[in-house]
Amino acid sequence: MGDQLLAELEATSGVYFLSPFYNPETPGNSILVKVGMAQKSLNEVSNKYFGGLNKRLDSYLLCYPQGFYLYAVLQTKQNQAYPLEKFFHQYFTSKNYKSVFNHSKKKKYNLT
């Protein structure tokens, strides 16, 4: 993950789509996609926003130390991140994409 991209996502809220695999490398021509969201936080002492997408995406390097592929990032207002993430989970479910497993109450989809 590039430092420039993370810097641009500082103190932003939104939804992301990522995977440890690049599509052609994924078994069975499917894509394992994690749909998640992040919201910026307010530092009440300085009254400035911090964290959000940059902090959340950076944390995935613990799960995927070799890196990951970021398919999309949709920046939103803070209060729109969760409803948008929920929309995509419902959309994938309605299209019969299979949830591979749950983690932290969120799903990963095998898009085939």
C-alpha positions in Angstrom: 0.0 0.0 0.0 1.5 3.3 -1.1 2.3 5.9 1.5 0.8 8.5 -0.8 -2.5 6.8 -1.0 -2.7 6.3 2.7 -1.9 10.0 3.2 -4.7 11.0 0.9 -7.1 8.8 2.9 -6.2 10.4 6.3 -9.3 11.4 8.2 -11.7 10.1 5.5 -14.7 7.7 5.9 -15.8 5.2 3.3 -16.1 1.7 2.0 -13.3 -0.5 0.6 -13.1 -3.7 -1.4 -9.8 -5.6 -1.0 -8.4 -9.1 -1.5 -5.1 -10.9 -0.8 -5.4 -12.2 -4.4 -5.3 -10.6 -7.8 -8.2 -12.0 -9.9 -6.2 -14.2 -12.3 -4.3 -15.8 -9.4 -7.5 -16.7 -7.5 -8.4 -20.4 -7.7 -11.5 -21.1 -9.8 -11.6 -17.7 -11.5 -13.3 -16.2 -8.5 -12.4 -13.2 -6.4 -12.2 -13.4 -2.7 -13.3 -9.9 -1.7 -13.5 -8.3 1.7 -16.1 -5.5 1.9 -15.5 -3.2 4.8 -15.9 0.3 6.1 -14.0 2.8 8.2 -15.1 6.1 9.8 -12.9 9.0 10.7 -12.6 9.9 14.4 -12.6 13.3 16.1 -9.8 14.1 18.5 -11.7 16.1 21.1 -8.6 17.9 22.4 -7.4 19.2 19.1 -10.8 19.2 17.5 -9.3 17.6 14.3 -10.3 14.4 12.5 -7.9 11.5 12.2 -7.8 7.8 11.2 -10.5 6.4 9.1 -9.7 4.7 5.8 -5.9 5.1 6.0 -5.7 3.6 9.5 -8.1 0.7 8.6 -6.3 -0.2 5.4 -2.9 0.1 7.0 -4.1 -2.4 9.7 -4.6 -5.1 7.0 -0.9 -5.5 6.6 -1.0 -7.5 9.8 -3.4 -10.0 8.2 -1.7 -9.8 4.8 2.0 -9.0 5.4 2.8 -9.7 1.7 0.3 -7.0 0.8 -3.1 -7.0 -0.7 -5.0 -5.7 -3.7 -7.3 -2.8 -3.2 -10.0 -3.1 -5.8 -12.0 0.1 -4.9 -12.4 2.8 -2.2 -15.5 4.8 -2.0 -15.2 7.9 0.1 -18.3 9.0 1.9 -19.5 11.3 4.6 -18.9 9.8 8.1 -22.6 8.8 8.6 -22.9 7.2 5.2 -20.1 4.7 5.5 -22.0 2.0 7.4 -25.2 2.2 5.3 -23.2 1.9 2.1 -21.2 -1.1 3.4 -24.5 -2.7 4.4 -25.9 -2.1 1.0 -23.1 -3.9 -0.7 -23.4 -6.9 1.7 -27.1 -7.1 0.8 -26.4 -6.7 -2.9 -23.8 -9.5 -3.0 -26.2 -11.7 -1.0 -29.1 -10.9 -3.4 -26.9 -11.9 -6.4 -26.2 -15.3 -4.7 -22.5 -14.6 -4.1 -21.3 -17.0 -1.5 -20.0 -15.7 1.8 -16.8 -17.7 2.4 -16.6 -16.9 6.2 -17.5 -14.3 8.7 -14.9 -12.3 10.6 -15.8 -9.5 13.0 -19.4 -9.7 11.9 -18.4 -8.9 8.3 -18.4 -11.2 5.3 -15.9 -12.1 2.6 -17.5 -13.0 -0.7 -16.3 -15.5 -3.3 -17.4 -13.6 -6.5 -17.7 -16.3 -9.2 
